[in-house]
């Protein structure tokens, strides 16, 4: 059974496993933790558990909480060092808060702190999957945040929207609900007259991306509509529905599911687990540029051959993830390279039969094999 409407998020049959992401601005206001609101949300999560749904929480707020305690300006985001220090202090308070409130409903909270590398590296990704599965089987509620106290700019998700989508992939969830400071995706800036809330989206196209605005209106978090659309793309590849809804109201989940206020991104397809992981990667080591013929062949399910490659970017090794782009710069696919960047550069435009003489060893015929490639 697939999720076809917003009310399905509250249906055990349609949505047996739900990921709920809570933004910083919802958890922390000018006066500190919005405790009454959070108590209401936790009651909704407990109700979901009572009707048989499994729940995972992706919770922002550590940096905001820690910044208030340490009296750091700019909400703790003035520098990387400030953010790391604020996260180290705030994460203790944040996890304690979730444990306390979930405990009131007889639920056990389990804290997981993840970095980008934990979900980009295949082995660590599988470890995270196993941990999440075991926690859910044991009846716990995983509460997940990015490990901002150790993550650097180069190895960060940078927002919990995309983290939530990657967690949903790892946990094989049915849906992701992004609670934010907006009702959903509008066809233009919601501040403009006549802006319309989109009830449903099938596929995040360039036109959909054009509707997004970049920043977080609260100034508290790091996400915006662009990051939410990127999360929707990650979820789509894994066959997972994603919903954007406002958390500015009491009982926000009921507002989305009961009143139908939000935007539902319905997945168009479902890649295999490995390909969904590959397509959802946020860090790529390089890129292979291809001609029109190769682009068309990829669309028919073929491997990428050297003859169709026109350029090589980055410094990657065999087995690294790379983007495959066409002549207009559009990313067509992600794949695992069979050669390193220097070898690929030597093979550009050459036929498979020439590769042994060029490289000096028996080559693999494909630069990226179709079994290690996912179209986007």
N, C-alpha and C positions, 0 to 999 in steps of 0.2 A: 504493500500500500504506500503510495507516494503522497507527499504534501502538496495539496492543490489549492489550499486557501489558508488564511492566517489562523483560523480556528483550529486547524489541524495540529498546530504546535501544542495544543492542550489535549491531544488525543493520543493515548498510549499506543494504539495500533498503528497510527500514521507516524508517530514520533516517539519511539521507545527510548531514544537517547538524545538529550538536548544540551547544547552548549549555550550558556548565557554570558555575554560580555557586558561588564559594567564599567562605564567611563569614569575618569577622575572627577569631572565636574558634578556627577551624580552623587558620588560618595562624600566629597569634601566641598563644603561651602565656605563663605567668608568667616563664619563663626566656628568652623571645624567640621567634624563628622556629622553628616545629615542622618543622625541615628534613627529618628522616627521613620524616615523614608526607607532606610535600610532594613529596619525590623519588618516593615510591610513587604518588602521584596523577599526577604528570607521566608516569611510566612507563605508566599506564593510558591517558592521553591519547595518548601515542605509539602505543600498541597500537591505539587507535581509528583513528588516522591510517593505520597500516599495513594495516588491513582496509578502507580506502577511505572512511572517514568524514571529513568536514570538522568541525573543532572550533573553537569560539569560547569563550574564558574570560572570565568577568566576575569580577574579583578584588577583594575588599575587602582591608583590611589597611594601607593607607597611613597612616591616622591613628594606628592603634595602633603601627605601627613608628616613626613620627615622634615620637609622644609619649614613647616609651621613650628615644629619642635625646636629646630636648630636656628630659627629666625633667619632663614636664607631668603634673599630677594628673588624676584622673578619666579616664584613658586618652586625654587630649587633647580631651575633649568637655565641659570645664568652661565653655567659651564658644565663640562662633563664631570669634573671633580665634584661640583656641587650636587649634581644629579646622583652620582654614585653614593656620596655621603648621605644625602637625604633618603635614598632608597634603603640603605643599610639600617637607618633608624626607623623609618616608616614601615618597613616590611614586618617588623615585630608587632607593631600596633595593628597593622592591617590583618595579619593572620590571626592574631588574638581576637580581634573583633568578629571575624567570620566564625571562628571556633566557638566563641561564646553564644552568638545568635543562633547558629545552627544547632548547637547543643541544647538550647531551650526546647527544640522540637525533637529531641532524641536522635539527632543526626551527628555523625562524626565528620569533621572537616579534615582534609588531608592537603597539606601545602606542597606544591611543586613549583620550583623556580626554574625557568627554562631560558636558555640563550638561543640565538639564531642557529648556532652550530649544532645544538642538540637536535634540531629538527631538519637541518640541511644535510648532516652526515647520516648516511643510510643506517649504519649500525646503531648509532645513538638514537635515531628516529625509532627503530624497532624496539630499543630498550624502553623508550618513553611510552610506546604503544603497549608493551607488556605491563608496565607499571600502572598505567591508566586502567587497563582491563582488569588487573587484579584488584585495584582499589574499588572499582565499580562492582565487581563480583562480591567483594566483602561488605558492600553496603555503604561505603564512604562517599562523601561529596568532595571530589578534587577541587581545590581552589588554586588557580594557576595565575602566575604573573611572570613578566619578563624579569630576569635576574639583573636588574639595572645596577646593582652594586659592583658587578664585575664586568659587565658588557661595555665594550668600547663602541665608538661610532661605527667602526668597520664591521662589527659583529652583532649589530642590534636589529631587531625587528623595527624598532622606532615607534611602533604603535601596537596596541593590543587588538586592533581589528584583524590585522593579518595573522597575528598570533592565534586568535580565536579560530580562524579558518584552518590553520595548520593543525591546531589541537583537534579540531573536529575530524580532520583527515586521519590523524593518528589514532583517535578513539573510535573511528568508524561511526560517528554520530549521524543522526537523521537530519538535524537542522542546527543552525546557528542563529541566535537572536542577539543582535547588536543593540543594546540600549544606549541611547545617546541623547544629545540635546536638541534633536530634530525629530519630526514625525516620520521621516523617510526621505526618499529621493523625489525632488521636485523637478519639473521640466525646465526650470530656470532658477535663478536665485530666489529663495522663498520670500525675500524682502521686497521683491518686485511685484507690482500690481498684476493680478491675474495668474500668478504662479499656481500650478496644479500639482498636487501630490499624485505620484504614480503608484497605483495599487499593485501592479505586477510588472515584472521585467523578465523577458526570456532572452538571455544573452547580453553580456556587457559589450556593446559595440562602441565604435568611436563616437557615435552620436550620443550615447548614454554618458560616456566620459566627458563630453562637452558640457553636460548639464551640471557637473560637479564643481564645487568650490574647494580650494585646497585646505584652508586652515580650520582649526577648532574654534568655534565662536566664543567659547568660555575662556580661552587663554590658559586653561588649567591642564589640558591634556596635550597629546602630540598628534592626534589623528584629525581627520576631516573627512569630507565626503569622498575624496579621491582614495584614501586608504580603505574606506568601506567598499568601494567598487573593486579595488584590487582584492579585497577579501572575498567578495562575491565571485570573482573569477577563479580564485583558488578553490572555493567550495564547489563551484559549477563543475570543474574538472573531475572532482571526486563523486559527483552525483548527489551533492548535499545541498539542500535548500538553505537560503540565507534570508533573514528578515532584518530590516532596519526599523526600529521603533523608538519613540520618545520615552525617556525615563524620568521626565520632569514632573510626572503626575504620580499620585498615590496608586498602588497596585498596578504598576506599568505593564506587567505581563497580561493581566486581565484586560487592560485597555487595548492591547494589540490583538489578543485572541478573541475577546468578547465583542468589542466594538469594531474590530476590523480596521484599526487605524495604523497604518504602516505600509512598507513596501516589501513585497515578497519577490525574491529572485529565485525563480524556478529553474532547476538544473536542466540542461538540454541533453546531457550525456553522462556516462560514467566510465571513466578509464579504469583499467586494472590498478591494483594497489600501488605497484611499483611505478607505473606511469603517472598516476595521480601525484605521487611524491615528487617525481621528476618535474612534472609540469608546474607544480606549486612552489618550486624552489625560487628563492628571492636573490640568491647570490650565484652568479655564473662567472666562470673563470675566463671566458672569452666569447668570441662569436665567429661563425663561418658565414660569409656572404655568398649567395647563390644566384645563378641566372634564372631566367624565366622557365627554361626547360626543366631545371632541377626542382624549382618550386612546384611546377605542375606534377612532376613525378612523385614528390613527397605527398602531395594531395591525393594521389592514387594509392598510397601505402608503400611506396618504394623506399629503399635505403638511400642515403646520400652518398653519391660517388664523387670522386675527385674531379671528374670531368665537368661537373656542374658548379664547382666552387670558383668564385671570382676573387675572393679576398679572405684574409685571416686577421683577426684582431685578438689581442690579449696574449698572455703567457700561461698556457695550460699544458697539463700532462695527460697522457693516456688515461682514460677513465674519468676525467673531469667533466663536469656539466658545462655545456656551451649553448649559446643561443644560435639559431639558424635564421638569418634575415634575408629578405629579398632586396632587390636593387633600390627600392624606395624606403628602406629602413624598417619595414614592418617585420616584427618577430613572427615567424611561421611556426617554429617548433623549438623545443628544448631536447637535447640529446647528450649522450655520453660519447666523447670522442674516442676513436680507436687509435689515434695518433696524437703526438704532442704538437704544439703550435709550430715549431720549427719544421717538423716533417710535413705538416699540412701545407705550410707555405711552399715547400718544394714540390708538392703534388698538385698545386692549383692548376686546374684546367687539363690535367693529364689523364690519359686513358688508364684503366685498371691494368692492362697488360704492360704498361711502362713502369709500374711502381717498383717492381723488384730491382730493375736496373738503376732507378733513381736513388733508392734507399739502401740498396746493398743487402737486402734480406727478403725472405718470402713474405709478402705483405698480406694484409686482410683486404678483401676487395672493396669493402665499404669504409668510408671515413666515419660515418655514423650509421650503425645498423638499425634497421627499422624496429627491431625488438628493443632497442635502447633509445627510442625516439618517441616523443609524444607531440602531436600537432596541437596548436593552441587556437 
